[in-house]
Amino acid sequence: MTFTMWSTGHALFMLSPFVLWYVLHRYARNKNHDAKRKLGVFLSIAGVVILALRNIEMFIVGGFVFDFELVPLQICHFANFVLLFAFLKRSHRLFAFAWVFNLPAAYLSIVYANSLVNNYDTILNFRGFAYISGHMLIVALTLWAFSNGFVRLDRKILLSLYKLLVPLYLFAHLVNLAFRVFLNSPSNYFYTMRPESGTPLEWFHDWGTTFTAGMIEINPLYLLLTGLFGLVVTMLVYSLSRLGMGSKTTPGIQRQEV
């Protein structure tokens, strides 16, 4: 069974995070804050387990050969750990990271699910299940965290978020270059090397020029525009959130690490 873009199945996939959010909302609506946090920890662990099992399957099916996909540095793979440590550490910065960055990235991976078309001969296997359930869980759990007051947003937290996000973006690009030079691996963490086909990032790539030197490839304009695009998206999500629930906190939530 293959995945078809803009089909009924794709529409259901796009709706699935909101359905899961509603289920979580109904289930936990009368629970106290600590019980909700423990539920968040449990669901975050479930996301990490799904990712780990997916990687184990890929490693075995791939003949026990290293694949860059096994390193959880892709944005949505990394999101599982962001959510887990956000709930464990009660970290406002990590919750903000999940809300303004991981959530839009994960939902864009649902809307522009070209990877399911290009890289999956069938979605009726564990890897297909992991892609669908993993992205659904990231979006739904982040929405649920926001609606229950776990996400706190202010300028100080946003600034501390960028102090984490910008170095991480540059680090991902350096890892991509190192993997190409030393492992001949076409890694593409944070999409710094090339865009996902069928997404708006293709415009940025086409506007720039790719320079090569041996195994090293770099498209400076694409790298810059992709980073600026991420900045605009996070600022937009932050600004819209501050207009609504993002400027409030749930009673009983104490200020934690930023």
C-alpha positions in Angstrom: 0.0 0.0 0.0 1.6 3.3 -1.1 0.9 6.8 0.1 -0.8 9.3 -2.3 -0.4 13.0 -1.7 -3.7 15.0 -1.4 -5.7 11.8 -1.2 -8.4 10.9 1.4 -5.7 9.1 3.4 -3.5 12.2 3.4 -6.4 14.3 4.6 -7.0 11.9 7.4 -3.3 12.0 8.2 -3.5 15.9 8.4 -6.5 15.6 10.7 -5.0 12.9 13.0 -3.0 15.1 15.3 -6.1 17.2 16.2 -8.1 14.0 16.8 -5.3 12.7 19.1 -5.1 16.1 20.9 -8.9 15.9 21.5 -8.6 12.4 22.9 -5.8 13.5 25.3 -7.8 16.6 26.3 -10.9 14.5 27.2 -8.8 11.9 29.0 -6.8 14.3 31.1 -9.1 17.2 31.5 -9.8 16.5 35.2 -6.3 15.5 36.2 -4.0 17.8 38.1 -0.9 19.4 36.6 1.6 16.8 37.9 -0.5 13.9 36.5 -0.6 15.6 33.2 3.2 16.1 33.3 3.6 12.3 33.9 1.3 11.6 31.0 3.5 13.9 28.9 6.6 12.0 30.0 5.0 8.6 29.2 3.9 9.7 25.7 7.3 11.3 25.0 8.9 8.0 25.9 6.5 6.3 23.6 7.7 8.6 20.8 11.4 7.8 21.5 10.6 4.1 21.6 8.9 4.2 18.3 11.9 6.0 16.8 14.3 3.5 18.4 12.4 0.5 17.0 12.3 2.1 13.6 16.0 2.6 13.7 16.6 -1.0 14.8 14.5 -2.3 11.9 16.4 -0.1 9.4 19.7 -1.2 10.8 18.8 -4.9 10.5 17.1 -4.6 7.1 20.0 -2.6 5.8 22.4 -5.4 6.6 23.8 -3.9 9.8 25.4 -1.0 7.8 25.5 2.6 9.1 22.9 4.9 7.6 22.7 8.6 8.5 19.0 8.1 9.1 19.9 6.2 12.2 21.2 9.4 13.9 18.3 11.3 15.4 19.4 14.7 14.3 16.6 15.3 11.8 14.2 18.0 13.1 11.3 15.6 13.8 13.5 12.9 15.2 15.1 15.4 17.5 11.7 16.6 18.6 11.0 13.4 20.5 13.9 14.1 22.8 13.0 17.8 23.1 9.5 16.9 24.3 10.8 14.2 26.7 13.3 16.5 28.4 10.9 19.4 28.4 8.4 17.3 30.5 11.2 15.7 32.6 12.9 19.0 33.4 9.9 21.3 33.3 11.9 23.4 30.9 10.2 26.5 29.5 12.9 26.9 26.9 12.4 23.3 25.6 8.7 23.6 25.6 9.1 26.8 23.6 11.5 25.0 21.3 8.8 22.3 20.7 6.1 24.8 20.2 7.6 27.4 17.9 10.0 25.1 16.0 9.3 21.4 16.2 5.5 21.7 15.9 5.4 23.7 12.6 8.2 21.5 11.2 6.4 18.3 12.1 3.1 19.5 10.7 4.8 20.6 7.5 6.1 17.1 7.3 2.5 15.9 7.4 1.2 18.4 4.9 4.2 17.9 2.6 4.5 14.2 3.2 6.5 13.7 -0.1 9.0 11.5 1.8 6.2 8.9 2.2 5.8 8.9 -1.6 9.5 9.0 -2.6 11.1 6.8 0.1 8.5 4.2 1.0 7.4 1.4 -1.4 4.7 0.7 1.1 3.5 2.2 4.4 2.3 -1.1 5.6 5.5 -1.8 7.6 7.0 -0.5 10.8 8.9 2.3 9.2 5.7 3.6 7.6 3.9 3.3 10.9 6.7 5.1 12.7 6.6 8.0 10.2 2.8 8.4 10.5 2.5 7.8 14.3 5.6 9.7 15.2 4.7 12.9 13.4 1.1 12.7 14.7 2.3 12.2 18.2 4.8 15.2 18.1 2.1 17.6 16.8 -0.7 16.3 19.1 1.5 16.2 22.2 2.9 19.7 21.6 -0.6 21.1 21.1 -1.8 19.4 24.3 1.2 20.8 26.2 0.3 24.3 25.0 -3.4 24.0 25.8 -2.5 22.8 29.3 -0.2 25.7 30.1 3.2 23.9 29.9 4.4 26.3 27.2 5.5 29.7 28.5 6.5 32.4 26.0 8.2 35.7 26.5 11.1 37.6 24.9 13.7 36.2 27.3 12.7 32.6 26.6 12.6 33.3 22.8 16.1 34.8 23.0 17.4 31.8 24.9 15.7 29.6 22.3 17.5 31.2 19.5 20.8 30.8 21.4 20.1 27.1 21.2 18.5 26.9 17.7 21.1 28.9 15.7 24.2 26.9 16.9 22.2 23.7 16.4 21.4 24.6 12.8 25.1 25.4 12.1 26.1 22.2 13.9 23.8 20.1 11.8 25.3 21.5 8.6 28.8 20.8 9.8 27.8 17.2 10.6 26.3 16.9 7.1 29.6 18.0 5.6 31.7 15.7 7.8 29.5 12.7 7.0 29.9 13.4 3.3 33.7 13.7 3.5 34.5 10.9 5.9 31.6 8.5 5.4 30.4 9.3 1.9 27.0 9.6 3.4 24.3 11.9 1.9 23.0 13.1 5.3 20.7 16.1 5.2 20.0 17.1 8.8 17.9 20.2 9.2 17.7 20.2 5.4 20.8 22.3 5.1 22.1 20.4 2.1 19.1 20.1 -0.1 15.3 20.6 0.2 12.7 18.0 0.6 11.1 17.6 -2.8 7.7 19.2 -3.2 8.2 21.7 -0.4 8.7 25.5 -0.5 12.4 25.0 0.4 12.9 24.0 -3.3 12.4 27.6 -4.3 15.3 28.7 -2.1 17.5 26.0 -3.5 16.7 26.9 -7.1 17.5 30.6 -6.4 21.0 29.8 -5.2 24.0 28.1 -6.7 25.6 24.9 -5.4 29.4 25.0 -5.2 31.3 21.7 -5.0 34.8 20.8 -3.9 35.2 17.0 -3.9 32.6 15.6 -1.6 31.7 19.0 -0.1 28.6 20.8 -1.5 27.3 24.1 -0.3 24.6 26.4 -1.6 25.2 29.6 0.5 22.0 31.4 -0.5 19.9 28.3 0.1 21.5 27.9 3.5 20.9 31.5 4.4 17.3 31.6 3.1 16.4 28.3 4.8 17.7 29.7 8.1 15.8 32.9 7.7 12.7 31.0 6.8 13.0 29.1 10.1 13.4 32.4 11.9 10.3 33.8 10.3 8.2 30.8 11.0 9.3 30.7 14.7 8.6 34.4 15.1 5.2 34.1 13.5 4.2 31.2 15.7 5.5 33.1 18.7 3.7 36.3 17.9 0.4 34.5 17.2 0.7 32.5 20.4 1.4 35.6 22.5 -1.9 37.0 21.2 -3.7 34.1 22.8 -3.0 31.4 25.3 0.8 31.8 25.0 0.8 34.9 27.2 -0.8 33.0 30.1 0.2 30.2 32.3 -1.9 27.6 34.1 -2.3 28.2 37.9 0.2 26.2 39.8 3.0 26.2 37.2 6.1 27.6 38.7 8.8 29.3 36.7 11.6 26.9 35.8 14.7 26.9 33.7 14.9 29.2 30.7 
